């Protein structure tokens, strides 16, 4: 697995605790954390994806935003998932979910990190499925 840049020791421990392969890729001016075989809850077309997070310059003070998935996710009930776009990462076309923190759930420097952002991704998965 590629490690083009370093995550903090606590984030490396967290990522390793998932028991999933992960990579830290540098692509031009972007740093991407990719967690492979990330589980997806029932209701989607696949049971796991590669989830990519763009680690922005200024992180961890600057927030992680959105999430990117390969393969692309679809709801099994064929209802559309909104606010999607595409992003090429290391030659692979990922599906970008344009989801953001809100004023009631802001980024908290010194508290939020990769682990809390992945918790938010899990929340987005669940919230998308309960939409009708």
Backbone as a printed PyTorch tensor [residue, N CA C, xyz], in Angstrom:
tensor([[[  0.8460,  -1.1790,   0.0000],
         [  0.0000,   0.0000,   0.0000],
         [  0.8900,   1.2410,   0.0000]],

        [[  0.4960,   2.1980,  -0.8010],
         [  1.3000,   3.4230,  -0.9110],
         [  1.1500,   4.2870,   0.3360]],

        [[  2.2470,   4.8970,   0.7300],
         [  2.2710,   5.8550,   1.8370],
         [  3.1050,   7.0410,   1.3770]],

        [[  2.5050,   7.8780,   0.5080],
         [  3.2130,   9.0310,  -0.0410],
         [  3.3140,  10.1830,   0.9510]],

        [[  2.4900,  10.1740,   1.9850],
         [  2.5650,  11.1830,   3.0480],
         [  2.1750,  10.4910,   4.3470]],

        [[  2.4970,  11.1260,   5.4600],
         [  2.2600,  10.5280,   6.7680],
         [  0.9860,  11.0590,   7.4010]],

        [[  0.2490,  10.1630,   8.0130],
         [ -0.8670,  10.5420,   8.8700],
         [ -0.2980,  10.6350,  10.2880]],

        [[ -1.0390,  11.2470,  11.2080],
         [ -0.5710,  11.2940,  12.5900],
         [ -0.5340,   9.8770,  13.1540]],

        [[  0.1870,   9.6930,  14.2310],
         [  0.2870,   8.3730,  14.8630],
         [ -1.0870,   7.8810,  15.2980]],

        [[ -1.9130,   8.7630,  15.8740],
         [ -3.2440,   8.3280,  16.3320],
         [ -4.1300,   7.9540,  15.1470]],

        [[ -4.0130,   8.6790,  14.0340],
         [ -4.8060,   8.3270,  12.8510],
         [ -4.3020,   7.0270,  12.2240]],

        [[ -2.9960,   6.8350,  12.2080],
         [ -2.4490,   5.5740,  11.6990],
         [ -2.9420,   4.4110,  12.5540]],

        [[ -2.9420,   4.5880,  13.8710],
         [ -3.4670,   3.5490,  14.7600],
         [ -4.9440,   3.2910,  14.4770]],

        [[ -5.7250,   4.3620,  14.3150],
         [ -7.1460,   4.2040,  14.0080],
         [ -7.3320,   3.4530,  12.6990]],

        [[ -6.6480,   3.8930,  11.6580],
         [ -6.7950,   3.2430,  10.3490],
         [ -6.3980,   1.7700,  10.4220]],

        [[ -5.3130,   1.4690,  11.0990],
         [ -4.8950,   0.0730,  11.2460],
         [ -5.9170,  -0.7380,  12.0360]],

        [[ -6.5910,  -0.0840,  12.9990],
         [ -7.5870,  -0.7940,  13.8120],
         [ -8.8090,  -1.2050,  13.0010]],

        [[ -9.0250,  -0.5730,  11.8600],
         [-10.1610,  -0.9480,  11.0110],
         [ -9.9770,  -2.3370,  10.4010]],

        [[ -8.7280,  -2.7680,  10.3060],
         [ -8.4510,  -4.0590,   9.7010],
         [ -8.6400,  -4.0520,   8.1930]],

        [[ -8.5840,  -2.8700,   7.6080],
         [ -8.7550,  -2.7010,   6.1660],
         [ -7.4860,  -2.1120,   5.5710]],

        [[ -7.1540,  -2.4840,   4.3330],
         [ -6.0040,  -1.8400,   3.7080],
         [ -6.2980,  -0.3580,   3.4760]],

        [[ -5.2720,   0.4640,   3.5830],
         [ -5.4400,   1.8910,   3.3040],
         [ -4.1690,   2.4410,   2.6870]],

        [[ -4.3560,   3.5400,   1.9700],
         [ -3.2470,   4.1800,   1.2640],
         [ -3.2770,   5.6830,   1.5110]],

        [[ -2.1340,   6.3060,   1.4410],
         [ -1.9990,   7.7590,   1.5250],
         [ -1.2940,   8.1940,   0.2410]],

        [[ -2.0720,   8.7230,  -0.6970],
         [ -1.5610,   9.0450,  -2.0320],
         [ -1.3770,  10.5360,  -2.2150]],

        [[ -0.2960,  10.9080,  -2.8360],
         [ -0.0790,  12.2940,  -3.2380],
         [ -0.2960,  12.3470,  -4.7430]],

        [[ -1.2540,  13.1600,  -5.1640],
         [ -1.5780,  13.3170,  -6.5840],
         [ -1.4940,  14.8060,  -6.9020]],

        [[ -0.4040,  15.2360,  -7.5030],
         [ -0.2330,  16.6610,  -7.7530],
         [ -0.1820,  17.4020,  -6.4360]],

        [[ -1.0660,  18.3830,  -6.2740],
         [ -1.0880,  19.1560,  -5.0290],
         [ -2.0840,  18.6020,  -4.0130]],

        [[ -2.6850,  17.4450,  -4.3060],
         [ -3.6890,  16.8610,  -3.4250],
         [ -3.1450,  15.6360,  -2.6900]],

        [[ -3.5300,  15.5170,  -1.4370],
         [ -3.2730,  14.3080,  -0.6570],
         [ -4.5960,  13.5760,  -0.5010]],

        [[ -4.5800,  12.2790,  -0.7830],
         [ -5.7810,  11.4550,  -0.6980],
         [ -5.5390,  10.2920,   0.2540]],

        [[ -6.4410,  10.1220,   1.1900],
         [ -6.4640,   8.9340,   2.0250],
         [ -7.5110,   8.0140,   1.4200]],

        [[ -7.1350,   6.7830,   1.1030],
         [ -8.0820,   5.8200,   0.5380],
         [ -8.1230,   4.6020,   1.4460]],

        [[ -9.3270,   4.3080,   1.9260],
         [ -9.5580,   3.1130,   2.7380],
         [-10.2620,   2.1140,   1.8380]],

        [[ -9.6200,   0.9800,   1.6150],
         [-10.1560,  -0.0410,   0.7160],
         [-11.1210,  -0.9640,   1.4480]],

        [[-12.0950,  -1.4560,   0.6950],
         [-13.0690,  -2.4460,   1.2070],
         [-13.8720,  -1.9300,   2.3950]],

        [[-14.1830,  -0.6310,   2.3820],
         [-14.9290,  -0.0100,   3.4660],
         [-16.3830,  -0.4950,   3.4160]],

        [[-16.9310,  -0.9620,   4.5310],
         [-18.2890,  -1.5260,   4.5000],
         [-19.3640,  -0.4660,   4.2540]],

        [[-20.3520,  -0.8790,   3.4670],
         [-21.5030,  -0.0380,   3.1350],
         [-22.7350,  -0.7430,   3.6940]],

        [[-23.6580,  -0.0080,   4.3240],
         [-24.8390,  -0.6700,   4.8980],
         [-25.7840,  -1.2140,   3.8220]],

        [[-26.6980,  -2.0460,   4.2580],
         [-27.7250,  -2.5990,   3.3690],
         [-28.4660,  -1.4710,   2.6560]],

        [[-28.9190,  -1.7710,   1.4710],
         [-29.7050,  -0.8060,   0.7100],
         [-28.9760,  -0.2400,  -0.4870]],

        [[-27.6870,  -0.5380,  -0.5890],
         [-26.8810,  -0.0630,  -1.7150],
         [-26.5590,  -1.2200,  -2.6600]],

        [[-26.0600,  -0.8650,  -3.8280],
         [-25.7360,  -1.8450,  -4.8700],
         [-24.5190,  -2.7030,  -4.5470]],

        [[-23.6950,  -2.2900,  -3.6070],
         [-22.5050,  -3.0430,  -3.2200],
         [-22.4120,  -3.0870,  -1.6960]],

        [[-21.6190,  -4.0170,  -1.1920],
         [-21.4780,  -4.1400,   0.2610],
         [-20.2280,  -3.4550,   0.7950]],

        [[-19.2980,  -3.0950,  -0.1140],
         [-18.1080,  -2.3630,   0.3140],
         [-17.5820,  -1.5310,  -0.8530]],

        [[-16.8510,  -0.4960,  -0.5080],
         [-16.2810,   0.4310,  -1.4860],
         [-14.8840,   0.8330,  -1.0400]],

        [[-14.1640,   1.4410,  -1.9560],
         [-12.9720,   2.1880,  -1.5770],
         [-13.4610,   3.5970,  -1.3070]],

        [[-13.2190,   4.1040,  -0.1130],
         [-13.6300,   5.4650,   0.2310],
         [-12.3740,   6.3330,   0.2630]],

        [[-12.4460,   7.4460,  -0.4560],
         [-11.3230,   8.3810,  -0.5140],
         [-11.7100,   9.6680,   0.2030]],

        [[-10.7670,  10.2040,   0.9490],
         [-10.9210,  11.5020,   1.6050],
         [ -9.7850,  12.3830,   1.1410]],

        [[-10.1110,  13.5890,   0.6820],
         [ -9.0680,  14.5410,   0.3210],
         [ -8.5820,  15.1870,   1.6160]],

        [[ -7.2940,  15.0640,   1.8680],
         [ -6.6920,  15.6640,   3.0610],
         [ -6.1500,  17.0240,   2.6320]],

        [[ -6.8340,  18.1000,   3.0290],
         [ -6.4950,  19.4130,   2.4940],
         [ -5.2220,  20.0040,   3.0900]],

        [[ -4.6140,  20.9350,   2.3590],
         [ -3.5050,  21.6950,   2.9620],
         [ -4.0380,  22.3700,   4.2330]],

        [[ -3.2410,  22.3960,   5.2580],
         [ -3.6810,  23.0080,   6.5110],
         [ -4.3770,  22.0410,   7.4550]],

        [[ -4.6130,  20.8040,   6.9940],
         [ -5.1910,  19.7900,   7.8720],
         [ -4.1970,  19.5160,   9.0080]],

        [[ -4.6100,  19.3990,  10.2230],
         [ -5.9390,  19.1360,  10.7460],
         [ -6.7280,  20.3590,  11.1830]],

        [[ -6.1630,  21.5680,  11.0270],
         [ -6.9550,  22.7580,  11.3310],
         [ -8.0200,  22.9320,  10.2530]],

        [[ -7.6410,  22.7390,   9.0150],
         [ -8.5820,  22.7970,   7.8950],
         [ -9.3360,  21.4820,   7.8190]],

        [[-10.6490,  21.5660,   7.6310],
         [-11.4920,  20.3710,   7.6830],
         [-11.3800,  19.4770,   6.4580]],

        [[-11.6280,  18.1990,   6.6840],
         [-11.8760,  17.2540,   5.6010],
         [-13.3170,  17.4890,   5.1750]],

        [[-13.5790,  17.4590,   3.8730],
         [-14.9160,  17.7200,   3.3540],
         [-15.2670,  16.6350,   2.3480]],

        [[-16.5230,  16.2500,   2.3080],
         [-17.0670,  15.3070,   1.3350],
         [-16.4490,  13.9150,   1.4740]],

        [[-16.8090,  13.0360,   0.5430],
         [-16.2430,  11.6930,   0.4650],
         [-16.4080,  11.2140,  -0.9720]],

        [[-15.5360,  10.3060,  -1.3760],
         [-15.4560,   9.8270,  -2.7560],
         [-15.4610,   8.3010,  -2.7210]],

        [[-16.2290,   7.6770,  -3.6340],
         [-16.4270,   6.2340,  -3.5630],
         [-16.1570,   5.5460,  -4.8970]],

        [[-15.5250,   4.3750,  -4.7970],
         [-15.3590,   3.4840,  -5.9360],
         [-15.5690,   2.0600,  -5.4470]],

        [[-16.4360,   1.2910,  -6.1040],
         [-17.2480,   1.6790,  -7.2530],
         [-18.3430,   2.6650,  -6.8420]],

        [[-18.9730,   3.2320,  -7.8410],
         [-20.0390,   4.1940,  -7.5990],
         [-21.1940,   3.5130,  -6.8660]],

        [[-21.7880,   4.2630,  -5.9560],
         [-22.9090,   3.7520,  -5.1750],
         [-24.2370,   4.1140,  -5.8260]],

        [[-25.1910,   3.2040,  -5.6890],
         [-26.5700,   3.4440,  -6.1090],
         [-27.4630,   2.7840,  -5.0640]],

        [[-28.6470,   3.3200,  -4.9220],
         [-29.6090,   2.7030,  -4.0200],
         [-30.2400,   1.5050,  -4.7190]],

        [[-30.4450,   0.4330,  -3.9800],
         [-31.0690,  -0.7600,  -4.5700],
         [-32.5070,  -0.5150,  -5.0070]],

        [[-33.1750,   0.4500,  -4.3760],
         [-34.5550,   0.7490,  -4.7660],
         [-34.6240,   1.6790,  -5.9760]],

        [[-33.4640,   1.9630,  -6.5680],
         [-33.3420,   2.7980,  -7.7730],
         [-33.7000,   4.2640,  -7.5700]],

        [[-33.8860,   4.7110,  -6.3330],
         [-34.0860,   6.1460,  -6.0870],
         [-32.7380,   6.8280,  -6.2500]],

        [[-32.7650,   8.0110,  -6.8050],
         [-31.5370,   8.7410,  -7.0980],
         [-30.8520,   9.2390,  -5.8290]],

        [[-29.5590,   9.2300,  -5.8520],
         [-28.7420,   9.8620,  -4.8150],
         [-28.3700,  11.2350,  -5.3610]],

        [[-28.6510,  12.2700,  -4.6120],
         [-28.3990,  13.6220,  -5.0930],
         [-26.9890,  14.1130,  -4.8280]],

        [[-26.6580,  15.2150,  -5.4700],
         [-25.4000,  15.9490,  -5.2600],
         [-24.1780,  15.0760,  -5.5060]],

        [[-24.1420,  14.4490,  -6.6830],
         [-23.0250,  13.5930,  -7.0620],
         [-22.2090,  14.2320,  -8.1750]],

        [[-20.9420,  13.9040,  -8.2140],
         [-20.0460,  14.3270,  -9.3000],
         [-18.9750,  13.2440,  -9.4120]],

        [[-18.0350,  13.4580, -10.3210],
         [-16.9580,  12.4850, -10.5230],
         [-15.6140,  13.1280, -10.2150]],

        [[-14.6850,  12.3080,  -9.7770],
         [-13.3360,  12.7560,  -9.4600],
         [-12.3720,  11.6390,  -9.8270]],

        [[-11.3720,  11.9500, -10.6160],
         [-10.3460,  10.9800, -10.9470],
         [ -9.2730,  11.0190,  -9.8590]],

        [[ -8.9960,   9.8530,  -9.2770],
         [ -7.9500,   9.7130,  -8.2650],
         [ -7.0880,   8.5440,  -8.6980]],

        [[ -5.8390,   8.8180,  -8.9610],
         [ -4.8880,   7.7820,  -9.3700],
         [ -5.4230,   6.9550, -10.5460]],

        [[ -6.0220,   7.6580, -11.5040],
         [ -6.5130,   7.0270, -12.7240],
         [ -7.8490,   6.3170, -12.5910]],

        [[ -8.4910,   6.4020, -11.4360],
         [ -9.7710,   5.7340, -11.1940],
         [-10.8490,   6.8000, -11.0130]],

        [[-12.0160,   6.5810, -11.6480],
         [-13.1120,   7.5430, -11.5200],
         [-13.9410,   7.2200, -10.2770]],

        [[-13.8430,   8.0720,  -9.2820],
         [-14.6060,   7.9590,  -8.0480],
         [-15.8920,   8.7770,  -8.1610]],

        [[-16.8650,   8.3990,  -7.3620],
         [-18.1130,   9.1400,  -7.2460],
         [-17.9890,  10.0600,  -6.0320]],

        [[-18.1290,  11.3530,  -6.2710],
         [-18.0450,  12.3150,  -5.1610],
         [-19.4420,  12.5870,  -4.6100]],

        [[-19.5750,  12.4270,  -3.3120],
         [-20.7910,  12.8260,  -2.6150],
         [-20.5300,  14.2080,  -2.0400]],

        [[-21.2510,  15.1860,  -2.5190],
         [-21.1160,  16.5430,  -2.0220],
         [-21.9510,  16.6750,  -0.7510]],

        [[-21.3370,  16.3290,   0.3500],
         [-21.9470,  16.4140,   1.6740],
         [-20.9880,  17.2080,   2.5410]],

        [[-21.5620,  18.0590,   3.3790],
         [-20.7240,  18.9850,   4.1360],
         [-21.1860,  19.0710,   5.5820]],

        [[-20.2900,  19.4820,   6.4150],
         [-20.6490,  19.7760,   7.7980],
         [-21.5730,  20.9880,   7.8160]],

        [[-22.3250,  21.1030,   8.8900],
         [-23.2780,  22.2000,   9.0200],
         [-22.8860,  23.0870,  10.1930]],

        [[-23.5960,  24.1850,  10.3430],
         [-23.3400,  25.0810,  11.4820],
         [-23.5760,  24.3580,  12.8010]],

        [[-24.5000,  23.3890,  12.8070],
         [-24.7510,  22.6380,  14.0420],
         [-23.7780,  21.4720,  14.2240]],

        [[-22.9690,  21.1890,  13.1850],
         [-21.9670,  20.1180,  13.2660],
         [-20.6710,  20.5940,  12.6060]],

        [[-20.0590,  21.6560,  13.1430],
         [-18.8600,  22.2050,  12.5030],
         [-17.6310,  21.3490,  12.7590]],

        [[-16.6120,  21.5720,  11.9280],
         [-15.2970,  20.9590,  12.1480],
         [-14.7120,  21.5420,  13.4200]],

        [[-14.1760,  20.6840,  14.2700],
         [-13.5920,  21.1150,  15.5420],
         [-12.1120,  20.7680,  15.5280]],

        [[-11.2480,  21.7450,  15.1790],
         [ -9.8100,  21.4610,  15.1800],
         [ -9.3640,  20.9500,  16.5470]],

        [[ -8.5240,  19.9230,  16.5060],
         [ -8.0470,  19.3240,  17.7440],
         [ -8.9380,  18.1990,  18.2500]],

        [[-10.1520,  18.1040,  17.7170],
         [-11.0830,  17.0260,  18.0790],
         [-11.3750,  16.1700,  16.8530]],

        [[-11.7710,  16.8320,  15.7590],
         [-12.1310,  16.0840,  14.5550],
         [-10.8950,  15.6830,  13.7630]],

        [[-11.0210,  14.5310,  13.1230],
         [ -9.9310,  13.9710,  12.3360],
         [-10.5070,  12.9360,  11.3790]],

        [[ -9.6770,  12.0810,  10.8470],
         [-10.1240,  11.0430,   9.9200],
         [-11.1870,  10.1580,  10.5730]],

        [[-11.0070,   9.7990,  11.8280],
         [-11.9590,   8.9030,  12.4850],
         [-13.3420,   9.5370,  12.5990]],

        [[-13.4020,  10.7960,  12.9760],
         [-14.7140,  11.4390,  13.0990],
         [-15.3160,  11.7200,  11.7290]],

        [[-14.4760,  11.9600,  10.7290],
         [-15.0290,  12.1630,   9.3840],
         [-15.6120,  10.8610,   8.8410]],

        [[-14.9690,   9.7510,   9.0990],
         [-15.5380,   8.4700,   8.6530],
         [-16.8320,   8.1540,   9.4040]],

        [[-16.9560,   8.5910,  10.6490],
         [-18.2350,   8.4560,  11.3600],
         [-19.3100,   9.2580,  10.6390]],

        [[-18.9380,  10.4400,  10.1690],
         [-19.8710,  11.2700,   9.4200],
         [-20.2520,  10.5980,   8.0920]],

        [[-19.2930,   9.9870,   7.4200],
         [-19.5750,   9.2440,   6.1890],
         [-20.5920,   8.1400,   6.4770]],

        [[-20.4100,   7.4260,   7.5790],
         [-21.3740,   6.3820,   7.9490],
         [-22.7660,   6.9650,   8.1580]],

        [[-22.8210,   8.1360,   8.7710],
         [-24.1050,   8.8280,   8.9670],
         [-24.7300,   9.1780,   7.6150]],

        [[-23.9090,   9.6610,   6.6640],
         [-24.4340,   9.9840,   5.3280],
         [-24.9960,   8.7470,   4.6470]],

        [[-24.3080,   7.6110,   4.7820],
         [-24.8140,   6.3520,   4.2170],
         [-26.2100,   6.0540,   4.7690]],

        [[-26.3330,   6.0950,   6.0760],
         [-27.6100,   5.7710,   6.7250],
         [-28.6900,   6.7770,   6.3500]],

        [[-28.3640,   8.0560,   6.3890],
         [-29.3470,   9.1000,   6.0900],
         [-29.8440,   8.9920,   4.6520]],

        [[-28.9430,   8.6430,   3.7230],
         [-29.3480,   8.5120,   2.3270],
         [-30.3800,   7.4040,   2.1530]],

        [[-30.2040,   6.3060,   2.8400],
         [-31.1100,   5.1630,   2.6890],
         [-32.4940,   5.4570,   3.2860]],

        [[-32.5530,   6.2280,   4.3740],
         [-33.8650,   6.4890,   4.9720],
         [-34.6400,   7.5740,   4.2400]],

        [[-34.0070,   8.2880,   3.3190],
         [-34.7330,   9.2690,   2.4920],
         [-35.7610,   8.5390,   1.6560]],

        [[-36.8940,   9.0840,   1.5340],
         [-37.9050,   8.4760,   0.6500],
         [-38.4340,   9.4710,  -0.3140]]])
